[in-house]
């Protein structure tokens, strides 16, 4: 009898399922087109992006949108890109008991920028709740991101002033939009500005890393503490202890930088109200995979 009720319930759900309307079918067709493997990820400035660009322009033309770019629908944007070459970079946890190789983008990532040291080796210390890093000079301060947050791209709390070698922040696994691992890339894009080139080259401060909460226990092995213990303290609003971790982080980083160009695609749909013809509602969306 139970199986019969389950079968009837399943049949009812199937009968009353909402059929997609024409608008939904059109939307899904665009999703399939933009997510197609032929778009090659739509990386900024790539041929895959240019394929996506041509697709969008064709849709604008088909729907009667007039060009509003600098050259037809196109506004070319000069960019500067810095990318961590993960194939040529290496990161390891070194302990007296042995070496554990970590995996870029799957367990750990960094904010790619010019001026990153090619090599870094320093002991790990869990920084706890104490905002001061004055006693952590030459060490890598390990922190826990706030609940629902993730490791930022800054130098940590007073990291540059205290002379820490680096900051490693463990992403939170909670919140309305938890950090997702693996991450897609370690890339920084900025508008190309010759006046900022010198500033980029001189950019310093401690190296910052993001670490996946899924593998956080790797950091605490042999320390006498566990990630779950520290997470429980943080969740309860209690202070976190400061203690050395039984490991050194050994890093080799290779970055690549380049000047590239990518296009904004801009169009306008004229309204029908003569009194409001010079007013616009701006709608924007990401086109590139980055």
Residue pairs with C-beta under 8 A, 6 or more apart in sequence:
20 28
30 59
33 39
33 55
34 42
34 52
34 55
38 48
38 51
39 48
39 49
39 51
39 52
39 289
40 46
40 47
40 48
40 51
41 48
41 289
42 48
42 49
42 51
42 52
42 287
42 288
42 289
42 290
43 49
43 288
43 289
43 290
44 79
44 81
44 189
44 260
44 262
44 288
44 289
44 290
45 79
45 81
45 260
45 261
45 262
48 289
49 262
49 287
49 288
49 289
52 287
52 288
53 74
53 263
53 265
53 287
56 265
56 287
57 72
57 73
57 74
57 265
60 73
60 265
60 267
63 269
64 269
65 267
65 268
65 269
66 267
66 268
66 269
66 270
67 73
67 266
67 267
68 266
68 267
68 268
69 75
69 263
69 264
69 265
69 266
69 267
70 76
73 265
73 266
73 267
74 263
74 264
74 265
74 266
75 263
75 264
75 265
75 266
76 261
76 262
76 263
76 264
77 191
77 261
77 262
77 263
77 264
78 191
78 192
78 259
78 260
78 261
79 189
79 190
79 191
79 192
79 259
79 260
79 261
79 262
80 189
80 190
80 191
80 192
80 193
80 197
80 200
80 257
80 258
80 259
80 260
81 187
81 188
81 189
81 257
81 258
81 259
81 260
82 112
82 113
82 114
82 187
82 188
82 255
82 256
82 257
83 112
83 185
83 186
83 187
83 188
83 255
83 256
83 257
84 104
84 109
84 110
84 112
84 116
84 186
84 187
84 253
84 254
84 255
85 254
85 255
85 256
86 104
86 105
86 186
88 254
89 104
89 251
89 252
89 253
89 254
90 101
90 251
90 252
91 101
91 102
91 104
91 108
91 249
91 250
91 251
91 252
92 99
92 100
92 101
92 102
92 249
92 250
92 251
93 99
93 100
93 102
93 218
93 219
93 247
93 248
93 249
93 250
94 121
94 247
94 248
94 249
94 250
95 221
95 222
95 246
95 247
95 248
96 246
97 222
99 250
100 218
102 108
102 215
102 218
104 186
105 182
105 183
105 184
105 185
105 186
106 181
106 182
106 212
107 181
107 211
107 212
107 214
107 215
107 218
108 168
108 209
108 210
108 211
108 212
109 183
109 186
109 209
109 210
110 116
110 186
110 207
110 208
110 209
110 210
110 253
111 153
111 186
111 188
111 208
112 186
112 187
112 188
112 255
113 188
113 200
113 203
113 255
114 200
114 201
114 203
114 255
114 257
115 200
115 201
115 202
115 203
115 204
116 207
116 253
116 255
117 207
117 253
118 252
118 253
118 254
119 251
119 252
119 253
120 165
120 166
120 207
120 249
120 250
120 251
120 253
121 248
121 249
121 250
121 251
122 138
122 139
122 140
122 165
122 166
122 248
122 249
123 139
123 140
123 244
123 245
123 247
123 248
123 249
124 139
124 140
124 142
124 168
124 219
124 244
124 245
124 247
124 248
124 249
125 136
125 139
125 140
125 141
125 142
125 242
125 243
125 244
125 245
126 142
126 143
126 220
126 223
126 225
126 230
126 240
126 241
126 242
126 243
126 244
126 245
127 133
127 136
127 141
127 142
127 143
127 157
127 242
128 239
128 240
128 241
128 242
128 243
129 239
129 240
129 242
130 242
131 157
131 158
132 158
132 162
133 141
133 156
133 157
133 158
133 159
133 161
133 162
133 164
134 158
134 162
136 162
136 164
137 162
137 163
137 164
138 163
138 164
138 165
139 164
139 165
140 164
140 165
140 166
140 167
140 168
140 249
141 156
141 159
141 164
141 166
141 167
141 168
142 168
142 169
142 170
142 219
142 245
143 151
143 156
143 157
143 167
143 168
143 169
143 170
144 169
144 170
144 172
144 230
144 231
144 234
144 240
145 151
145 152
145 169
145 170
145 171
145 172
145 179
146 172
147 172
147 174
147 175
147 234
147 235
148 172
148 174
148 175
148 176
148 177
148 178
149 171
149 172
149 175
150 169
150 171
150 172
150 179
150 210
151 167
151 168
151 169
151 170
151 171
151 208
151 209
151 210
151 211
152 169
152 208
153 208
154 205
154 208
155 167
155 205
155 206
155 208
156 164
156 167
156 169
156 206
156 208
159 166
159 167
159 205
159 206
160 204
160 205
160 206
164 206
165 206
165 207
166 206
166 207
166 208
166 209
166 249
167 206
167 207
167 208
167 209
168 208
168 209
168 210
168 211
168 219
168 249
169 208
169 209
169 210
169 211
170 211
170 212
170 213
170 216
170 219
170 227
171 178
171 179
171 181
171 210
171 211
171 212
171 213
172 178
172 179
172 213
173 179
173 213
173 214
179 210
179 212
179 213
181 212
181 214
183 210
184 289
185 290
187 290
189 290
190 196
190 200
192 259
207 251
207 253
211 219
213 227
216 227
217 226
217 227
217 228
219 227
219 245
219 247
220 226
220 227
220 230
220 245
221 246
221 247
222 246
222 247
223 243
223 244
223 245
223 246
224 243
225 241
225 243
230 240
233 239
233 240
234 240
262 288
265 287
268 280
270 277
271 277
271 279
